[in-house]
Amino acid sequence: MSILVFVEIAEGKIKKTSIEAVAYATAMGGEVTALAMGDIDQSELAALGNYGATKVIHAGDSRLNDGVILAYANVITAAMKTSGANTLVLANSSLGGSVSAHVSIKMNASLVSNVVALPETSGDFKVKRSIYTGKAFATVVLNKANKILAIKKNAVEIKETGGTASVESFEADLSDHDFLTKITGVQKATGDVLLPEAEIVVSGGRGLKGPENWGIIEDLAKALGAATGCSKPVSDMDWRPHHEHVGQTGVKVSPSLYIAVGISGAIQHLAGVNSSKYIVVINKDEEAPFFKAADYGIVGDAFEVLPKLTEAIKAANQ
Amino acid sequence: MKILVCITHVPDTTSKIAFTDGDTKFDTTGVQYIIGPYDDYALARAVELKEQTEGSITVLNVGTAETEPTIRKALAIGADDAIRVNAEPTDSLFVAQQIANAVKKEGFDLILMGRESLDFNGGMVHGMVGELLGIPSVSPVMTLDMDGFTAKMTRETEGGKESIELDLPFVAGCQEPIAEWKIPNMRGIMSARSKPLNVIEPTGNDQGATLEKYELPAAKGAVKMVSADNVQELVDLLKNEAKIL
């Protein structure tokens, strides 16, 4: 089996979710070729060998520095045909979702998104995916010979293989039609750590009483190297920006650790955090439903508990 | 401008998720159905765009007769007419093909839908419809303004957002804060009863993937409570038990 993995680049580095996609493809077995687009250092690409890729193909056309969906879909399709890959693996990201949908039509492939485990291939090709915003799973059979798997974050453990990969440049025929979508600007989210990809998230809710009190959330997040999030009421009241809203209709996170402060735990909020590995809940109300979904809980006043916790973590880090 | 808004008919966000028939069917007992929340944002923005420019809004749903109250609600919110493709929406590819067929027949300038459905969260249909029609797709779209035939949009990415310019026609998968949800008023509800709701039969039955079974996540173990006066214990648990710090 020959597998192509589409890897995304951010700030000159391969994104961690894309490295997970390479690790996933390697764990499936077979020959793994990675495809990267736009400007990036050759050494970054060669390093994908350490996660199991034997070859990296690089479409270095500078028009591909922007994530233009149609152009990306065409390059991926051309790369699948050239490399003879019948399976495409990629991260289920903001860009990857749309790109994979276009490729699935071009390649007449079965596409499954939000994949959370390796496929079963003994009989039919089956894979498990998350549904109902992480409240359930579905095992589906992929009907077509060509297959695309868009992998959810943290679905697979990254293993270093110590291998190396050769890097080849790749050119696909691209037309003006592929660049109809013009990206005219990019605005970076505020905060040092990006919420959708964070390993640790500290979120605040209405229990914080007002936007002026967010310093204690930010201090704890800083001590942990965490991203900050919030509940829907908090973003609805404009205490915090919309892109921090964690929940069913906001950002879905899958960090190793999620710390919820002053959030009661409405079902819509839980849906956005239920694939976190560990959940800590800090709430004044011992009846808060969030405690039922938590691994560790503290009943107490956030304004007293948080500064103490931040100090204890700083001390532990030293 | 002719706008098509594709809507899903999904369990309310507070629904308890359970399965029946040997974990092969969703348990609908006591479940309230709504317009998919992301689709509802798309519809709200379509209504605003229609107020600003001359145009019409058609809503489309792939579903069986039981989705009609949901479609009528979309008509009450401000769509002019509706199409129901009479089939179970079992697969993204199948649904995308039904939408693309309707667009080819009727001709639309702008095709809006939610970034994903609230039940299966596939997030694929907008991209598939775009490719089937040979036009661009954009998702997840946070703002959308029209300037003649050119749309100015912002798209959310993991690292922030992008500003995008794109000429009609195209497909967009929408999310907040593109518009505020609209609550139908009495006049809208009355007029929705007489607006056209055309039922058409599906074309083809190409399915990309077939469901084998559903499952619920393993139950969470009991929460370990730590005293507010002893936060060090929490730090020790995170370090030694969870092995995170």
Interface residues (C-beta under 8 A of the other chain):
Chain A: A10 E11 K15 D66 G67 I69 L70 A73 N92 S93 S94 L95 G97 S98 V99 S100 A101 H102 S104 I105 K106 A109 S110 L111 V112 S113 N114 K126 S130 I131 Y132 T133 G134 K135 A136 F137 A138 T139 V140 V141 L142 N143 K144 L180 T181 K182 I183 T184 G185 V186 Q187 K188 A189 L194 P196 E197 I200 L224 H242 H243 Q248 T249 G250 S256 L257 I267 Q268 A271 N274 K277 Y278 V280 V281 F291 K292 A293 A294 D295 Y296 G297 I298 V299 G300 D301 E304 V305 K308 L309 A312 I313 A316 N317
Chain B: P11 T13 T14 I17 F19 P37 Y38 S92 L93 A96 L118 D119 F120 N121 G122 G123 M124 V125 H126 G127 M128 G130 E131 L132 P136 S137 V138 S139 P140 M142 R155 E156 T157 E158 G159 G160 K161 E162 S163 I164 E165 L166 D167 F170 G173 Q175 E176 P177 Q207 G208 A209 T210 L211 E212 K213 Y214 E215 L216 P217 K220 G221 V223 K224 M225 V226 S227 A228 V231 Q232 L234 V235 L237 L238 K239 A242 I244 L245
